[in-house]
Amino acid sequence: MSGKSTAWWRNSVIYQIYPRSFCDANGDGIGDLAGITQKLDYVQSLGVDAIWISPFFKSPMADFGYDVSDYRDVDPLFGNLDDFDRLIEAAHQRHLKVIIDQILSHSSDQHPWFRESRSSRDNPRADWYVWADPKADGSVPNNWMSNFGGTAWRWCSRRRQYYLTNFLEQQPDLNLHNPAVQAQLLADLKFWLDRGVDGFRLDAINHAFHHQSLADNPPRPPALDERGLPPVNTYRYQWHVYDKSQPENLLFLQRVRQLLEQYPGTVAMGEVCDDKTQEIMADYTSGKRLHMAYSFDLLAEDCNADFLRETLHKNRRVIAQGWPCWSIANHDVPRPMTRWNKGFSNEQARARLPLFLLMQLTLRGSVCLYQGEELGLEEADIAFEDLRDPYGISLWPEFKGRDGCRTPMPWVDHGEINAGFSRVKPWLPVPPVHRGKAVSIQEEDPGSTLNQFRALLNWHRQWPGLAVAEQEVIEDGDALLLFCRRAETEEFFVALNLGAGDETLTLPARFADAEDITPAILPGRCSAGQLDLPLAGARVLRRPISQ
C-alpha cells in the first residue's frame, strides 16, 4: 500500500441521510434527529467516513425542508437544537464527520426576511430577494422557467412586482448580489460551524446568482423522450444562460472557503446542475472555492460502458484539477436498483449493485451513498393518493415525482409494523417488497447486499493510493469500462463488465504480472495476461512503480 497523506474528504465515502425517512424516534410517522442518533452504530458499521443530513431546519415543508424559514433552528418535526448537539457528539465519538445541507439560493416565503421584503419597495430588506417590474402588458419580466415547470416568476400584489422562484412558488430566490445577503448567509454558516459541523452540502449552488439584466434565455431544441415526445417539464425548453451559473458566484464561493479555513478540517461540497456542468464543477472546485462538487451525470437513466466513458471524458478537467464526488443515487432520482437494471432479472440486478459501488470507489474522487442503497432497495411504486411530492403531483402521471426513492428505511421484518421505521403510519408507505430487504434480515446473511457493501468499503480503506492517483480512461468496446489510476509508487488497472454477457480482455503488457487485488465478492478471473469477466464481473490489478 502507498499514497500521500491527504485531507480526510479526498476519497472519502459519505452516507446521505434523508431524515424524514430514516428512523422515527418519537412516534409521529416522520424520521427525526434522535432517530439518526439511535442508528449511528449501524451507520458506523458500514465503514463510511461521514454522514450528510438533508435539511432539518424550520420550514413550512412545501418542499420538505428545502424551503427554509429559519436557518438557525431545527424544525419541531425533527427535534430541537439539543437533539442536534447530541447527534454531533455521538457521531464524533464514532469518528463520523457530519455534513449538513445549506440552501443558499432561496428561502421559504414564510421566512421573516421575505415577509419584510414583500411588505414594500423601501423597507430595509426590500432588495434581499429578486424583484422585477412587469412588462407594460402586465406579463412576467422574461421567459425564465422554474425547475419544476412553468414560469419562474410569481406576482406580489403588495409591491406590484414579480419575484423570482427557480423552484416552487413558495421558494423565492435570494438576491446574493446584495452584500448584506451574502454577509447574513455566511453568518448562518458560522452558526453551524460553531456547533461542530464538519462541513456543508450546498444545494443547487450554481443557482445562487442571476444575471442582473434579466435577459431572456435562448430557446433550446427539446430532447425527445423514448416515445418521440417533447419533455413534460418546460424547464428543458431553453438554454439556462442568464438565470444561473453566473461568474459572481466564484467570488462568493471564495468567501465561503475563507470562512471554512477558520475551522480546520471542514469541507464544502456543492451540487451543480447546468448545461455546462463539467466546466462549472471544474471552476467551482479549482483554487480556494469548493472542496468538491457533484452533478447529475451519474444520476441519469443510462448505465452502459459508452455512457460512463463519455461521462468520465466530459469530467476530465474536474477530475484532474478539481475534485468530484460520485453519486448514483439521492433523494431526487429513482433508485439505481431499478434505474440502472432495466432488462436484467432481479438476480442479475442484485449481482450488479456491488459492481456499481466498486466503480465509484475506484474512480478519482469521493463517493456519496444514499440511505437504502446498501440494502439494494428498488424504486417504490407510490399510488397517486399517497404522493407527497408537489413536483410529482403537478406533473402526474407523466412524471411521478421523487417519493419513490424517499420511502422509509426498512429496519426490522420480524413482526414489526412499518418495518421498524415507526410505531404509527409513516408519512410515506413502506413498500411490501422492501420488508424482505430489511436490515435485520440482511445482517444475518453473509452474502447479503448489505454485507457486500461493507466488504467493499473495508477493501477501499486498504488502498489509500487511490486517493491521489491520476486517472486515464481506456477505450474498449460496448460492455467494458476500463481505466488506469497512477500514483507515484503504484498503478492500478480497473476492468468492469457492464454488459449482459461474458467478456474477455487481453491485458496491457505492463499489467501482465500485476497483483490481483479485486474484492472477493466480485466474479472474474485473471490468468496468462487475460481477464475473463462474467456478467457483473470485475478485476482490479495493482503493480508497484520503481522509483
DOZAZA-418768 format. One record per residue (C-alpha): residue number from 1; residue in three letters; x negated, y, z negated. Coordinates in steps of 0.02 Angstrom, whole numbers, always signed. Layout:
<torbas>
   nr  rest      xx      yy      zz
  NUM   Ala       X       Y       Z
...
</torbas>
This chain:
<torbas>
   nr  rest      xx      yy      zz
    1   Met      +0      +0      +0
    2   Ser     -54    +178     +32
    3   Gly     +12    +354     +51
    4   Lys     -24    +526     -15
    5   Ser     +60    +588    -170
    6   Thr    +210    +690    -112
    7   Ala    +363    +781    -177
    8   Trp    +496    +665    -250
    9   Trp    +626    +711    -120
   10   Arg    +520    +654     +28
   11   Asn    +575    +478     +74
   12   Ser    +700    +481     -70
   13   Val    +867    +392     -73
   14   Ile   +1013    +500    -128
   15   Tyr   +1180    +424    -179
   16   Gln   +1332    +532    -140
   17   Ile   +1472    +528    -267
   18   Tyr   +1644    +593    -220
   19   Pro   +1707    +623    -397
   20   Arg   +1894    +611    -362
   21   Ser   +1869    +431    -306
   22   Phe   +1725    +364    -411
   23   Cys   +1792    +324    -586
   24   Asp   +1939    +391    -686
   25   Ala   +1891    +402    -870
   26   Asn   +2040    +499    -937
   27   Gly   +2181    +403    -853
   28   Asp   +2259    +534    -740
   29   Gly   +2228    +444    -575
   30   Ile   +2084    +557    -522
   31   Gly   +1900    +523    -548
   32   Asp   +1803    +640    -661
   33   Leu   +1632    +686    -729
   34   Ala   +1649    +572    -881
   35   Gly   +1686    +429    -761
   36   Ile   +1525    +463    -667
   37   Thr   +1429    +462    -832
   38   Gln   +1508    +293    -877
   39   Lys   +1444    +218    -714
   40   Leu   +1266    +287    -714
   41   Asp   +1194    +118    -766
   42   Tyr   +1270     +47    -607
   43   Val   +1200    +189    -502
   44   Gln   +1028    +166    -580
   45   Ser   +1036     -21    -541
   46   Leu   +1049     +18    -355
   47   Gly    +873     +88    -353
   48   Val    +916    +263    -290
   49   Asp    +818    +419    -336
   50   Ala    +957    +547    -354
   51   Ile   +1144    +575    -352
   52   Trp   +1234    +708    -252
   53   Ile   +1401    +755    -330
   54   Ser   +1533    +830    -215
   55   Pro   +1623    +986    -282
   56   Phe   +1694    +982    -457
   57   Phe   +1716   +1170    -481
   58   Lys   +1878   +1259    -523
   59   Ser   +1988   +1253    -369
   60   Pro   +2170   +1253    -311
   61   Met   +2116   +1094    -217
   62   Ala   +2183   +1146     -48
   63   Asp   +2028   +1059     +21
   64   Phe   +1993    +953    -133
   65   Gly   +1861   +1064    -211
   66   Tyr   +1782   +1141     -58
   67   Asp   +1892   +1293     -93
   68   Val   +1809   +1362    -250
   69   Ser   +1897   +1485    -365
   70   Asp   +1759   +1491    -498
   71   Tyr   +1579   +1447    -453
   72   Arg   +1527   +1433    -635
   73   Asp   +1655   +1317    -711
   74   Val   +1721   +1140    -698
   75   Asp   +1899   +1110    -641
   76   Pro   +2002   +1032    -783
   77   Leu   +2039    +885    -666
   78   Phe   +1856    +836    -684
   79   Gly   +1823    +888    -864
   80   Asn   +1726   +1037    -929
   81   Leu   +1551   +1108    -941
   82   Asp   +1512    +998   -1092
   83   Asp   +1553    +845    -986
   84   Phe   +1436    +909    -853
   85   Asp   +1295    +938    -977
   86   Arg   +1317    +760   -1044
   87   Leu   +1310    +694    -865
   88   Ile   +1148    +788    -830
   89   Glu   +1069    +722    -991
   90   Ala   +1124    +543    -958
   91   Ala   +1063    +547    -778
   92   His    +893    +616    -827
   93   Gln    +875    +483    -961
   94   Arg    +892    +356    -820
   95   His    +766    +451    -711
   96   Leu    +902    +503    -589
   97   Lys    +895    +677    -512
   98   Val   +1060    +771    -498
   99   Ile   +1104    +871    -342
  100   Ile   +1269    +966    -336
  101   Asp   +1369   +1039    -193
  102   Gln   +1370   +1226    -165
  103   Ile   +1491   +1309     -44
  104   Leu   +1412   +1475      +4
  105   Ser   +1502   +1516    +166
  106   His   +1678   +1533     +95
  107   Ser   +1780   +1531     -65
  108   Ser   +1961   +1496    -111
  109   Asp   +2090   +1630     -75
  110   Gln   +2130   +1615    -262
  111   His   +1955   +1672    -312
  112   Pro   +1960   +1839    -407
  113   Trp   +1838   +1909    -279
  114   Phe   +1960   +1880    -137
  115   Arg   +2110   +1940    -236
  116   Glu   +2019   +2104    -264
  117   Ser   +1955   +2113     -86
  118   Arg   +2127   +2096      -8
  119   Ser   +2207   +2223    -126
  120   Ser   +2149   +2374     -24
  121   Arg   +2019   +2433    +101
  122   Asp   +1923   +2537     -27
  123   Asn   +1906   +2427    -182
  124   Pro   +1731   +2377    -247
  125   Arg   +1741   +2208    -158
  126   Ala   +1830   +2267      -2
  127   Asp   +1690   +2204    +110
  128   Trp   +1645   +2045     +15
  129   Tyr   +1742   +1948    +148
  130   Val   +1751   +1958    +337
  131   Trp   +1892   +2077    +383
  132   Ala   +1938   +2144    +555
  133   Asp   +2072   +2254    +631
  134   Pro   +2198   +2178    +750
  135   Lys   +2190   +2214    +935
  136   Ala   +2305   +2350   +1000
  137   Asp   +2442   +2222   +1030
  138   Gly   +2427   +2154    +853
  139   Ser   +2340   +1993    +905
  140   Val   +2187   +1916    +824
  141   Pro   +2018   +2005    +839
  142   Asn   +1938   +1873    +951
  143   Asn   +1950   +1693   +1011
  144   Trp   +1859   +1607    +867
  145   Met   +1934   +1441    +815
  146   Ser   +1944   +1355    +645
  147   Asn   +1852   +1191    +620
  148   Phe   +2022   +1118    +576
  149   Gly   +2107   +1181    +734
  150   Gly   +2197   +1341    +784
  151   Thr   +2139   +1519    +763
  152   Ala   +2007   +1562    +633
  153   Trp   +2098   +1722    +584
  154   Arg   +2237   +1749    +456
  155   Trp   +2342   +1906    +435
  156   Cys   +2346   +2005    +272
  157   Ser   +2495   +2123    +268
  158   Arg   +2425   +2223    +122
  159   Arg   +2267   +2275    +213
  160   Arg   +2347   +2261    +385
  161   Gln   +2193   +2167    +440
  162   Tyr   +2142   +1990    +481
  163   Tyr   +2019   +1890    +377
  164   Leu   +1906   +1754    +445
  165   Thr   +1933   +1571    +397
  166   Asn   +1816   +1445    +478
  167   Phe   +1908   +1303    +390
  168   Leu   +2080   +1307    +305
  169   Glu   +2175   +1471    +292
  170   Gln   +2152   +1458    +102
  171   Gln   +1962   +1467    +128
  172   Pro   +1916   +1646    +176
  173   Asp   +1739   +1673    +237
  174   Leu   +1622   +1770    +125
  175   Asn   +1528   +1915    +206
  176   Leu   +1346   +1871    +175
  177   His   +1292   +2024    +274
  178   Asn   +1336   +2116    +113
  179   Pro   +1182   +2114      -4
  180   Ala   +1295   +2111    -157
  181   Val   +1373   +1946     -98
  182   Gln   +1202   +1868     -75
  183   Ala   +1147   +1926    -247
  184   Gln   +1304   +1853    -327
  185   Leu   +1284   +1685    -241
  186   Leu   +1101   +1674    -293
  187   Ala   +1151   +1715    -472
  188   Asp   +1278   +1574    -466
  189   Leu   +1144   +1453    -406
  190   Lys   +1035   +1509    -551
  191   Phe   +1177   +1471    -672
  192   Trp   +1172   +1286    -624
  193   Leu    +982   +1279    -616
  194   Asp    +978   +1342    -795
  195   Arg   +1095   +1198    -841
  196   Gly    +968   +1073    -774
  197   Val   +1022   +1026    -598
  198   Asp    +883    +964    -484
  199   Gly    +948   +1044    -326
  200   Phe   +1091   +1084    -211
  201   Arg   +1176   +1015     -58
  202   Leu   +1229   +1170     +38
  203   Asp   +1394   +1138    +125
  204   Ala   +1411   +1195    +307
  205   Ile   +1263   +1310    +277
  206   Asn   +1248   +1369    +457
  207   His   +1421   +1448    +439
  208   Ala   +1355   +1573    +311
  209   Phe   +1335   +1716    +436
  210   His   +1436   +1775    +585
  211   His   +1388   +1896    +725
  212   Gln   +1448   +2067    +672
  213   Ser   +1500   +2114    +849
  214   Leu   +1642   +1986    +836
  215   Ala   +1613   +1946   +1020
  216   Asp   +1717   +1806   +1097
  217   Asn   +1638   +1634   +1103
  218   Pro   +1614   +1571   +1282
  219   Pro   +1727   +1428   +1341
  220   Arg   +1661   +1252   +1339
  221   Pro   +1725   +1113   +1454
  222   Pro   +1805    +996   +1328
  223   Ala   +1736    +819   +1323
  224   Leu   +1873    +693   +1365
  225   Asp   +1914    +552   +1246
  226   Glu   +1921    +367   +1292
  227   Arg   +2094    +394   +1368
  228   Gly   +2035    +536   +1479
  229   Leu   +2125    +666   +1372
  230   Pro   +2050    +827   +1303
  231   Pro   +2015    +840   +1115
  232   Val   +2159    +867    +994
  233   Asn   +2058    +998    +900
  234   Thr   +2044   +1168    +986
  235   Tyr   +1877   +1199    +897
  236   Arg   +1795   +1091   +1031
  237   Tyr   +1852   +1205   +1173
  238   Gln   +1715   +1335   +1153
  239   Trp   +1528   +1357   +1125
  240   His   +1506   +1424    +949
  241   Val   +1382   +1562    +989
  242   Tyr   +1444   +1703    +879
  243   Asp   +1542   +1627    +734
  244   Lys   +1396   +1535    +651
  245   Ser   +1209   +1494    +656
  246   Gln   +1152   +1674    +656
  247   Pro    +967   +1722    +632
  248   Glu   +1005   +1819    +471
  249   Asn   +1033   +1652    +386
  250   Leu    +846   +1614    +394
  251   Leu    +807   +1762    +281
  252   Phe    +943   +1711    +159
  253   Leu    +877   +1533    +150
  254   Gln    +706   +1603    +109
  255   Arg    +786   +1691     -39
  256   Val    +866   +1526     -94
  257   Arg    +696   +1442     -82
  258   Gln    +612   +1580    -183
  259   Leu    +739   +1552    -321
  260   Leu    +713   +1363    -320
  261   Glu    +525   +1383    -333
  262   Gln    +553   +1460    -503
  263   Tyr    +618   +1288    -554
  264   Pro    +482   +1163    -504
  265   Gly    +543   +1001    -426
  266   Thr    +712   +1068    -371
  267   Val    +771   +1050    -192
  268   Ala    +895   +1118     -65
  269   Met    +975   +1005     +65
  270   Gly   +1082   +1085    +199
  271   Glu   +1225   +1018    +302
  272   Val   +1211   +1079    +482
  273   Cys   +1337   +1058    +622
  274   Asp   +1315   +1154    +784
  275   Asp   +1298   +1140    +972
  276   Lys   +1110   +1157    +943
  277   Thr   +1099   +1057    +782
  278   Gln    +922    +994    +805
  279   Glu    +848   +1166    +838
  280   Ile    +937   +1238    +688
  281   Met    +885   +1096    +572
  282   Ala    +705   +1121    +625
  283   Asp    +715   +1308    +593
  284   Tyr    +804   +1285    +427
  285   Thr    +679   +1157    +360
  286   Ser    +520   +1240    +425
  287   Gly    +421   +1356    +315
  288   Lys    +491   +1412    +148
  289   Arg    +676   +1379    +180
  290   Leu    +773   +1219    +150
  291   His    +678   +1066     +93
  292   Met    +783    +952    +203
  293   Ala    +939    +952    +309
  294   Tyr   +1060    +827    +383
  295   Ser   +1177    +835    +530
  296   Phe   +1321    +734    +601
  297   Asp   +1207    +649    +729
  298   Leu   +1217    +479    +644
  299   Leu   +1396    +509    +589
  300   Ala   +1452    +485    +768
  301   Glu   +1554    +341    +839
  302   Asp   +1407    +268    +934
  303   Cys   +1287    +137    +869
  304   Asn   +1176     +65   +1004
  305   Ala    +991     +75   +1038
  306   Asp   +1010    +202   +1180
  307   Phe   +1110    +321   +1071
  308   Leu    +991    +304    +924
  309   Arg    +837    +329   +1033
  310   Glu    +916    +485   +1107
  311   Thr    +958    +548    +933
  312   Leu    +779    +524    +873
  313   His    +711    +609   +1029
  314   Lys    +828    +757   +1003
  315   Asn    +771    +768    +822
  316   Arg    +586    +757    +867
  317   Arg    +548    +934    +811
  318   Val    +634    +924    +642
  319   Ile    +558    +751    +612
  320   Ala    +383    +819    +648
  321   Gln    +393    +996    +575
  322   Gly    +536    +994    +451
  323   Trp    +621    +856    +354
  324   Pro    +783    +765    +399
  325   Cys    +897    +670    +282
  326   Trp    +977    +523    +373
  327   Ser   +1157    +480    +335
  328   Ile   +1277    +363    +424
  329   Ala   +1422    +391    +304
  330   Asn   +1500    +526    +197
  331   His   +1669    +591    +138
  332   Asp   +1713    +665    +309
  333   Val   +1696    +519    +432
  334   Pro   +1761    +340    +450
  335   Arg   +1656    +212    +358
  336   Pro   +1514    +132    +460
  337   Met   +1576     -45    +422
  338   Thr   +1723      -1    +537
  339   Arg   +1650    +138    +645
  340   Trp   +1488     +53    +697
  341   Asn   +1550    -125    +713
  342   Lys   +1681    -115    +849
  343   Gly   +1684    -277    +948
  344   Phe   +1598    -378    +811
  345   Ser   +1680    -507    +697
  346   Asn   +1694    -474    +510
  347   Glu   +1549    -593    +478
  348   Gln   +1441    -509    +609
  349   Ala   +1488    -337    +544
  350   Arg   +1436    -385    +368
  351   Ala   +1269    -451    +434
  352   Arg   +1236    -286    +523
  353   Leu   +1253    -174    +370
  354   Pro   +1079    -215    +299
  355   Leu   +1009    -178    +472
  356   Phe   +1085      -3    +469
  357   Leu   +1009     +31    +298
  358   Leu    +839     -37    +349
  359   Met    +842     +81    +498
  360   Gln    +871    +232    +385
  361   Leu    +739    +176    +261
  362   Thr    +605    +158    +394
  363   Leu    +637    +322    +486
  364   Arg    +536    +476    +443
  365   Gly    +647    +570    +321
  366   Ser    +754    +543    +168
  367   Val    +914    +441    +155
  368   Cys   +1087    +480     +91
  369   Leu   +1205    +337     +46
  370   Tyr   +1391    +364     +17
  371   Gln   +1481    +277    -126
  372   Gly   +1552    +110     -71
  373   Glu   +1430     +91     +72
  374   Glu   +1333     -32     -36
  375   Leu   +1492    -137     -52
  376   Gly   +1524    -143    +136
  377   Leu   +1694     -58    +119
  378   Glu   +1796     -39    +278
  379   Glu   +1887    +118    +329
  380   Ala   +2056    +113    +241
  381   Asp   +2217    +123    +341
  382   Ile   +2323    +251    +248
  383   Ala   +2509    +270    +279
  384   Phe   +2566    +445    +327
  385   Glu   +2667    +463    +167
  386   Asp   +2509    +429     +65
  387   Leu   +2397    +553    +157
  388   Arg   +2323    +696     +53
  389   Asp   +2201    +773    +177
  390   Pro   +2276    +931    +255
  391   Tyr   +2163    +908    +406
  392   Gly   +2239    +738    +442
  393   Ile   +2417    +789    +403
  394   Ser   +2408    +934    +527
  395   Leu   +2338    +829    +671
  396   Trp   +2429    +665    +638
  397   Pro   +2443    +540    +722
  398   Glu   +2305    +578    +849
  399   Phe   +2186    +611    +704
  400   Lys   +2217    +526    +537
  401   Gly   +2105    +637    +433
  402   Arg   +1973    +592    +305
  403   Asp   +2073    +498    +174
  404   Gly   +2022    +329    +244
  405   Cys   +1844    +349    +180
  406   Arg   +1894    +432     +16
  407   Thr   +1993    +292     -67
  408   Pro   +1945    +243    -246
  409   Met   +1793    +135    -284
  410   Pro   +1843     -45    -324
  411   Trp   +1755     -91    -486
  412   Val   +1843    -246    -552
  413   Asp   +1954    -378    -474
  414   His   +1994    -488    -624
  415   Gly   +2175    -440    -652
  416   Glu   +2136    -254    -671
  417   Ile   +2261    -134    -594
  418   Asn   +2191     -18    -460
  419   Ala   +2032    -123    -455
  420   Gly   +1973     -44    -617
  421   Phe   +1966    +133    -548
  422   Ser   +2110    +200    -653
  423   Arg   +2242    +140    -775
  424   Val   +2376    +238    -681
  425   Lys   +2425    +263    -499
  426   Pro   +2272    +341    -414
  427   Trp   +2277    +495    -303
  428   Leu   +2247    +381    -152
  429   Pro   +2294    +197    -147
  430   Val   +2164     +60    -170
  431   Pro   +2170     -44      -9
  432   Pro   +2202    -229     -47
  433   Val   +2056    -280     +64
  434   His   +1938    -179     -46
  435   Arg   +1983    -277    -202
  436   Gly   +1891    -428    -134
  437   Lys   +1733    -321    -120
  438   Ala   +1740    -254    -298
  439   Val   +1577    -226    -391
  440   Ser   +1620    -363    -517
  441   Ile   +1634    -492    -378
  442   Gln   +1477    -440    -286
  443   Glu   +1372    -432    -444
  444   Glu   +1395    -620    -463
  445   Asp   +1344    -662    -284
  446   Pro   +1155    -654    -250
  447   Gly   +1190    -640     -62
  448   Ser   +1321    -503     -75
  449   Thr   +1307    -340     +21
  450   Leu   +1280    -251    -145
  451   Asn   +1131    -359    -191
  452   Gln   +1062    -348     -15
  453   Phe   +1063    -158     -30
  454   Arg    +974    -170    -198
  455   Ala    +842    -283    -121
  456   Leu    +814    -162     +22
  457   Leu    +796     -12     -92
  458   Asn    +674    -108    -201
  459   Trp    +574    -155     -44
  460   His    +572     +27     +10
  461   Arg    +484     +79    -151
  462   Gln    +340     -40    -111
  463   Trp    +286     +59     +43
  464   Pro    +257    +241      -6
  465   Gly    +156    +265    +154
  466   Leu    +323    +282    +245
  467   Ala    +346    +449    +156
  468   Val    +206    +532    +253
  469   Ala    +187    +427    +411
  470   Glu    +215    +508    +581
  471   Gln    +344    +432    +697
  472   Glu    +342    +379    +880
  473   Val    +493    +304    +968
  474   Ile    +461    +166   +1096
  475   Glu    +574    +142   +1248
  476   Asp    +631     -37   +1272
  477   Gly    +799     -99   +1337
  478   Asp    +978     -79   +1281
  479   Ala    +980    -183   +1122
  480   Leu    +815    -148   +1032
  481   Leu    +770      +7    +935
  482   Leu    +580     +13    +917
  483   Phe    +469    +141    +834
  484   Cys    +299    +159    +753
  485   Arg    +255    +251    +593
  486   Arg     +72    +301    +571
  487   Ala     -11    +364    +411
  488   Glu    -195    +393    +375
  489   Thr    -232    +218    +315
  490   Glu     -93    +110    +386
  491   Glu     +27     +94    +531
  492   Phe    +200     +16    +538
  493   Phe    +295     -61    +684
  494   Val    +485     -72    +667
  495   Ala    +598    -175    +781
  496   Leu    +787    -180    +757
  497   Asn    +910    -283    +859
  498   Leu   +1069    -182    +876
  499   Gly   +1141    -289   +1015
  500   Ala   +1265    -432   +1015
  501   Gly   +1143    -571   +1060
  502   Asp    +968    -639   +1031
  503   Glu    +819    -535   +1088
  504   Thr    +633    -570   +1111
  505   Leu    +490    -447   +1121
  506   Thr    +304    -456   +1156
  507   Leu    +213    -354   +1026
  508   Pro     +93    -212   +1067
  509   Ala     -83    -286   +1063
  510   Arg    -137    -190    +908
  511   Phe      +4    -270    +808
  512   Ala     -27    -449    +866
  513   Asp    -106    -496    +699
  514   Ala     -13    -372    +589
  515   Glu     +61    -418    +420
  516   Asp    +247    -456    +422
  517   Ile    +321    -357    +276
  518   Thr    +504    -373    +328
  519   Pro    +627    -388    +184
  520   Ala    +675    -571    +164
  521   Ile    +861    -539    +191
  522   Leu    +835    -486    +374
  523   Pro    +831    -629    +501
  524   Gly    +696    -641    +634
  525   Arg    +527    -720    +669
  526   Cys    +354    -659    +717
  527   Ser    +239    -785    +799
  528   Ala     +96    -784    +926
  529   Gly    +118    -600    +965
  530   Gln    +304    -615    +996
  531   Leu    +459    -564    +899
  532   Asp    +618    -668    +904
  533   Leu    +766    -568    +840
  534   Pro    +941    -641    +822
  535   Leu   +1095    -532    +804
  536   Ala   +1062    -406    +664
  537   Gly    +881    -462    +660
  538   Ala    +732    -351    +621
  539   Arg    +545    -355    +591
  540   Val    +434    -229    +504
  541   Leu    +248    -255    +531
  542   Arg    +103    -167    +447
  543   Arg     -79    -154    +492
  544   Pro    -217     -60    +400
  545   Ile    -314     +76    +491
  546   Ser    -502     +82    +467
  547   Gln    -571    +246    +403
</torbas>
